[in-house]
Amino acid sequence: MGGRLFKSESRFYEQLWKYKLAKLISFDIDGTLEVGEPPGIITMDMVREAQKAGYLIGSCSDRTISGQQRLWEEHGILVEFTVLKHNLGEVAAQFEADEYVHIGDTDLDLRVSQSAGFRFIPVEEAPSLVWGINGKS
């Protein structure tokens, strides 16, 4: 019983690893996050909650990389990635996940998501789909 894996064992471990992968959420900033210009409905506390739940989080925006990083740092949130919109596909190449989601507010967000193989969630649907929040309290 050395360290050699047989094909069936190898497939078993590949499948086991597959079920342990995280989910990844990419956030647009402007029109999506409460700190965007214009402000969106996703609060920074909601982002923190997703991160605590085990999601890999980051941003995909028209803002510069340094501007995105500064925004997250100002709010004390350590993100996994910051990319320009046209580079969203690079995120999927860097991070293995069960599901890739992009939350945004524009048709461009939709197109970029689809092109990168991400599931697009319109910002107005995100609170109920991601956090289970229905309406405002």
C-alpha positions as CSV (number, residue, x, y, z in Angstrom):
1,M,0.0,0.0,0.0
2,G,2.6,2.5,-0.9
3,G,1.7,6.1,-1.8
4,R,0.4,5.2,-5.3
5,L,-3.1,6.2,-6.2
6,F,-5.2,4.0,-8.5
7,K,-7.4,5.6,-11.1
8,S,-10.5,5.1,-9.1
9,E,-8.9,6.5,-5.9
10,S,-7.6,9.5,-7.8
11,R,-11.1,10.2,-9.2
12,F,-12.5,9.8,-5.7
13,Y,-10.1,12.4,-4.3
14,E,-10.7,14.8,-7.2
15,Q,-14.5,14.6,-6.5
16,L,-13.9,15.1,-2.8
17,W,-11.8,18.2,-3.5
18,K,-14.4,19.5,-5.9
19,Y,-17.0,19.6,-3.2
20,K,-14.8,21.6,-0.8
21,L,-14.3,24.5,-3.2
22,A,-15.5,28.0,-2.2
23,K,-17.9,30.2,-4.0
24,L,-16.6,33.5,-5.4
25,I,-18.4,36.8,-5.6
26,S,-17.2,39.7,-7.7
27,F,-18.7,43.1,-6.9
28,D,-19.1,46.0,-9.2
29,I,-18.6,49.2,-7.2
30,D,-20.4,52.2,-8.6
31,G,-24.2,51.7,-8.5
32,T,-23.7,48.4,-6.6
33,L,-21.9,49.1,-3.3
34,E,-23.2,51.7,-0.8
35,V,-19.8,53.4,-1.2
36,G,-20.1,53.7,-5.0
37,E,-20.8,56.8,-7.0
38,P,-23.8,56.6,-7.3
39,P,-24.4,54.5,-4.1
40,G,-25.8,51.1,-4.5
41,I,-27.8,48.9,-2.1
42,I,-25.1,46.4,-1.1
43,T,-23.7,47.5,2.2
44,M,-20.1,46.9,3.3
45,D,-21.6,44.8,6.2
46,M,-23.2,42.6,3.6
47,V,-19.9,42.1,2.0
48,R,-18.3,41.3,5.3
49,E,-21.1,38.8,6.0
50,A,-20.5,37.0,2.7
51,Q,-16.8,36.8,3.5
52,K,-17.4,35.4,6.9
53,A,-19.7,32.8,5.3
54,G,-16.7,31.6,3.3
55,Y,-17.1,33.4,0.0
56,L,-14.0,34.6,-1.8
57,I,-14.7,38.2,-2.5
58,G,-13.3,41.0,-4.6
59,S,-14.2,43.7,-7.1
60,C,-14.4,44.1,-10.8
61,S,-14.9,47.7,-11.7
62,D,-14.1,50.5,-14.2
63,R,-12.2,52.1,-11.3
64,T,-8.4,51.8,-11.3
65,I,-6.9,48.9,-9.4
66,S,-5.3,51.2,-6.9
67,G,-8.7,53.0,-6.4
68,Q,-10.4,49.7,-5.8
69,Q,-7.7,48.5,-3.3
70,R,-7.9,51.9,-1.5
71,L,-11.7,51.6,-1.1
72,W,-11.5,48.1,0.4
73,E,-8.6,49.2,2.7
74,E,-10.6,52.2,3.9
75,H,-13.4,49.8,5.0
76,G,-11.1,47.2,6.6
77,I,-12.0,44.5,4.1
78,L,-9.3,42.2,2.8
79,V,-10.3,41.1,-0.6
80,E,-8.9,38.3,-2.8
81,F,-8.8,40.3,-6.0
82,T,-9.4,43.6,-7.7
83,V,-9.6,43.7,-11.5
84,L,-10.7,46.0,-14.3
85,K,-14.0,44.9,-15.8
86,H,-12.5,43.6,-19.1
87,N,-10.2,41.3,-17.0
88,L,-12.9,39.4,-15.0
89,G,-12.0,36.2,-16.9
90,E,-8.6,36.3,-15.2
91,V,-10.3,35.8,-11.8
92,A,-11.7,32.5,-12.8
93,A,-8.3,31.4,-14.1
94,Q,-6.7,32.4,-10.7
95,F,-9.2,31.0,-8.3
96,E,-10.9,27.6,-8.4
97,A,-14.4,27.8,-7.1
98,D,-17.7,25.9,-7.2
99,E,-19.5,29.0,-8.4
100,Y,-18.4,32.4,-9.9
101,V,-20.9,35.3,-9.4
102,H,-20.7,38.9,-10.4
103,I,-23.1,41.4,-8.9
104,G,-23.6,44.6,-10.8
105,D,-26.0,47.2,-12.1
106,T,-25.4,47.6,-15.8
107,D,-25.7,45.8,-19.2
108,L,-21.9,46.0,-19.3
109,D,-21.7,44.0,-16.1
110,L,-24.0,41.4,-17.6
111,R,-21.9,41.1,-20.8
112,V,-18.6,40.9,-18.9
113,S,-20.0,38.3,-16.6
114,Q,-21.3,36.1,-19.4
115,S,-18.1,36.5,-21.3
116,A,-16.0,35.4,-18.3
117,G,-18.3,32.4,-17.4
118,F,-19.7,34.1,-14.3
119,R,-23.3,34.0,-13.2
120,F,-24.6,37.5,-13.3
121,I,-26.9,38.8,-10.4
122,P,-28.4,42.2,-10.9
123,V,-27.8,44.3,-7.8
124,E,-31.5,44.7,-7.1
125,E,-31.9,40.9,-6.8
126,A,-28.7,40.2,-4.8
127,P,-30.0,40.8,-1.3
128,S,-32.6,38.1,-1.6
129,L,-30.5,35.7,-3.7
130,V,-27.2,36.0,-1.8
131,W,-28.2,37.0,1.7
132,G,-31.9,35.9,2.0
133,I,-33.1,39.5,2.6
134,N,-36.5,40.3,1.2
135,G,-37.2,44.0,1.0
136,K,-35.9,46.7,3.4
137,S,-36.6,46.6,7.1
